[in-house]
């Protein structure tokens, strides 16, 4: 066995560990391999092995990413979608992952965030509070029309 093959086997094992530690996108793995100084054809070969042996799977990555960003970071669908596009995930897998978020959970999380933000700004008038809520939620990737809909419900209370 040549030194080159030995090195490639070592790199393969390292990158397999990298992928088992947490879900990775194809883009992340490719960037990691480039940083290791590998050439394109070697990277393609290693990626092919990783895919065949199920170390990387775009649909699984998209689902994991979506779930984590929604449950832990409390991001809205727009910001999650942007993040997945940044990882070069296909539109099909993005949509499939976003569809896994239940509508009830999405609405419940939005209401929770609104209450949390409103309670943090005590002395301001209602319009300033609403602006803070809108800005914070927009930044987190929540849809404007959903934010407005929930804000109208606050007006009626």
C-alpha positions as CSV (number, residue, x, y, z in Angstrom):
1,X,0.0,0.0,0.0
2,X,1.4,3.4,-1.0
3,X,1.8,6.3,1.4
4,X,-0.8,8.2,-0.5
5,X,-3.4,5.4,0.1
6,X,-2.4,5.2,3.8
7,X,-2.9,9.0,4.2
8,X,-6.3,8.8,2.4
9,X,-7.4,6.0,4.7
10,X,-6.3,8.1,7.7
11,X,-8.2,11.1,6.4
12,X,-11.2,8.9,5.7
13,X,-11.3,7.7,9.3
14,X,-10.9,11.3,10.7
15,X,-13.7,12.6,8.5
16,X,-15.9,9.7,9.4
17,X,-15.5,10.6,13.1
18,X,-16.1,14.3,12.2
19,X,-19.4,13.2,10.6
20,X,-20.5,10.9,13.5
21,X,-19.9,13.5,16.1
22,X,-22.8,15.6,14.6
23,X,-24.8,15.8,11.4
24,X,-22.8,17.6,8.7
25,X,-23.7,19.0,5.3
26,X,-21.9,18.1,2.1
27,X,-20.6,21.7,2.1
28,X,-19.1,21.5,5.6
29,X,-17.3,18.2,4.9
30,X,-16.0,19.5,1.6
31,X,-14.6,22.6,3.2
32,X,-13.0,20.5,6.0
33,X,-11.3,18.3,3.4
34,X,-10.1,21.3,1.4
35,X,-8.6,22.7,4.6
36,X,-6.8,19.4,5.0
37,X,-5.1,20.2,1.7
38,X,-6.7,17.4,-0.4
39,X,-7.2,17.7,-4.1
40,X,-10.7,17.8,-5.7
41,X,-10.6,14.2,-7.1
42,X,-9.6,12.8,-3.6
43,X,-12.3,14.9,-2.0
44,X,-14.9,13.5,-4.4
45,X,-13.8,10.0,-3.7
46,X,-14.0,10.4,0.1
47,X,-17.4,12.2,-0.2
48,X,-18.7,9.3,-2.3
49,X,-17.6,6.8,0.4
50,X,-19.2,8.9,3.1
51,X,-22.5,9.0,1.2
52,X,-22.4,5.3,0.4
53,X,-21.7,4.4,4.0
54,X,-24.4,6.9,5.3
55,X,-22.0,9.1,7.2
56,X,-23.5,12.1,5.4
57,X,-27.1,12.4,4.2
58,X,-28.5,15.7,3.0
59,X,-32.1,14.9,4.1
60,X,-31.0,13.8,7.6
61,X,-28.8,16.9,7.9
62,X,-31.7,19.2,6.8
63,X,-34.1,17.6,9.3
64,X,-31.6,17.8,12.2
65,X,-30.6,21.4,11.4
66,X,-34.3,22.5,11.2
67,X,-35.2,20.7,14.4
68,X,-32.3,22.2,16.3
69,X,-32.7,25.7,15.1
70,X,-36.4,25.7,15.8
71,X,-36.4,24.0,19.2
72,X,-33.2,25.5,20.6
73,X,-32.6,28.8,18.9
74,X,-36.3,29.4,18.3
75,X,-35.8,30.5,14.7
76,X,-38.6,31.0,12.3
77,X,-38.9,29.1,9.0
78,X,-37.4,31.9,6.9
79,X,-34.1,32.0,8.8
80,X,-33.9,28.2,8.9
81,X,-34.5,28.1,5.1
82,X,-31.7,30.7,4.6
83,X,-29.3,28.7,6.8
84,X,-30.0,25.5,4.9
85,X,-29.6,27.3,1.5
86,X,-26.2,28.5,2.9
87,X,-25.3,24.9,3.4
88,X,-26.3,24.2,-0.2
89,X,-29.1,21.9,0.7
90,X,-31.6,21.1,-2.1
91,X,-34.9,22.9,-2.2
92,X,-36.7,19.5,-1.9
93,X,-34.9,18.6,1.3
94,X,-35.4,22.1,2.7
95,X,-39.1,22.0,2.1
96,X,-39.3,18.4,3.5
97,X,-37.5,19.5,6.7
98,X,-39.6,22.6,7.2
99,X,-42.8,20.5,6.8
100,X,-41.7,18.5,9.8
101,X,-42.4,21.5,12.1
102,X,-45.9,21.1,13.2
103,X,-48.2,24.1,12.8
104,X,-49.3,23.9,16.4
105,X,-45.7,23.9,17.7
106,X,-44.8,26.8,15.4
107,X,-47.8,28.9,16.6
108,X,-47.1,28.0,20.2
109,X,-43.5,29.0,19.9
110,X,-44.4,32.3,18.3
111,X,-46.8,33.2,21.1
112,X,-44.2,32.2,23.7
113,X,-41.6,34.5,22.1
114,X,-44.0,37.4,21.9
115,X,-44.9,37.1,25.6
116,X,-41.2,36.8,26.5
117,X,-40.2,39.9,24.5
118,X,-43.2,41.9,25.7
119,X,-42.3,41.1,29.3
120,X,-38.8,42.3,28.8
121,X,-39.8,45.8,27.9
122,X,-41.8,47.0,30.8
123,X,-41.9,50.8,30.8
124,X,-42.4,51.5,27.1
125,X,-45.7,52.3,25.5
126,X,-47.6,49.6,23.5
127,X,-46.4,50.8,20.1
128,X,-42.7,50.7,21.1
129,X,-43.2,47.3,22.6
130,X,-44.8,46.1,19.3
131,X,-41.9,47.5,17.3
132,X,-39.4,45.6,19.6
133,X,-41.4,42.4,19.2
134,X,-41.6,42.8,15.4
135,X,-37.9,43.6,15.0
136,X,-36.8,40.7,17.3
137,X,-39.0,38.2,15.5
138,X,-38.2,39.4,12.1
139,X,-34.5,39.0,12.9
140,X,-35.1,35.4,14.0
141,X,-36.8,34.6,10.7
142,X,-40.5,34.7,11.5
143,X,-42.9,35.6,8.8
144,X,-44.2,39.2,9.0
145,X,-47.8,38.2,8.4
146,X,-47.8,35.7,11.3
147,X,-46.2,38.3,13.6
148,X,-48.9,40.9,12.6
149,X,-51.6,38.4,13.1
150,X,-50.5,37.7,16.6
151,X,-50.0,41.4,17.3
152,X,-53.6,42.1,16.3
153,X,-54.7,39.5,18.9
154,X,-52.8,41.4,21.5
155,X,-54.7,44.6,20.6
156,X,-58.0,42.8,21.3
157,X,-56.9,41.8,24.8
